[in-house]
Amino acid sequence: MSHKLKKKASYKFYRGAFHLTRAFFGLFCWLDIRGQDKIPKGAAMVCSNHSSLTDPLFVAFAFGVNCFLHFIAKIELFKIPVLSCIVVKLGAISVDRDMQDIETIKQTLSHFKKGEKVAIFPEGTRATHYNQIEPKSGAVKIAERAGVPIVPIFVPRRKKIFQKLTLIIGEPYQVERLSGRRSAEEYQLLANDLMSRIESLNPEAAC
């Protein structure tokens, strides 16, 4: 099968999964999605806070069925029978969180070159509170290298059945490219700033 046909088949599977899960979750919660007008056209790095296994679904719902998001997911998911086939068909990108995964970077940059969006959770794992975990700097590094905007999105950490869930997409921004190389400490500051931007979208934090 050619690359274009594989991509078309993958997107078709993504759309089907989107409609199925969106209808299912619609039975249990009302989604209030804000800021969809801020979604840029073309390539972008989508970054969200992460507190539950359902977060990828809610991020996908916020961006809509016509936006094929390629999620960066932990490599362990790609080793589970059946589930591995599903995440591959959904266009997910595997990452080994214990090392600098060059293949992950290559795949992400490849999607950017095609004008596609990649989604990642900078915290690297689930966190129930802001600043509970030091965020990883991979997202800002790749976005800087590719020259694509970062789109922050806030997903409520506390999710209750039969209640409104407000998802907020923030203003896209660029990581300024410097002539020289940044230090690890400087990249960590950029990662912290990214998480601060995400948290600033939290309606409760603004109160």
Number of C-alpha atoms within 10 A of each C-alpha: 7 7 8 9 10 12 15 12 15 18 20 15 15 23 17 14 16 20 13 12 13 18 11 11 15 12 10 13 15 14 17 11 17 14 14 14 10 12 18 14 10 14 21 26 28 26 24 25 29 24 20 16 10 10 19 20 14 22 25 19 18 23 19 16 17 11 18 21 26 24 23 20 22 17 14 12 17 19 11 10 9 10 12 16 13 17 18 15 17 24 19 20 22 21 20 14 14 7 7 11 13 11 13 16 17 12 17 23 20 13 16 20 14 10 14 19 25 26 26 22 23 23 24 19 17 16 16 14 12 16 13 10 14 15 22 20 21 19 24 24 19 17 24 17 12 19 17 23 21 26 24 26 27 25 26 22 18 10 15 11 11 12 11 13 19 18 23 22 25 21 17 17 14 15 18 10 14 8 6 6 9 12 9 10 10 12 18 19 14 19 22 19 14 25 25 14 18 23 22 16 20 18 13 9 8 8 5
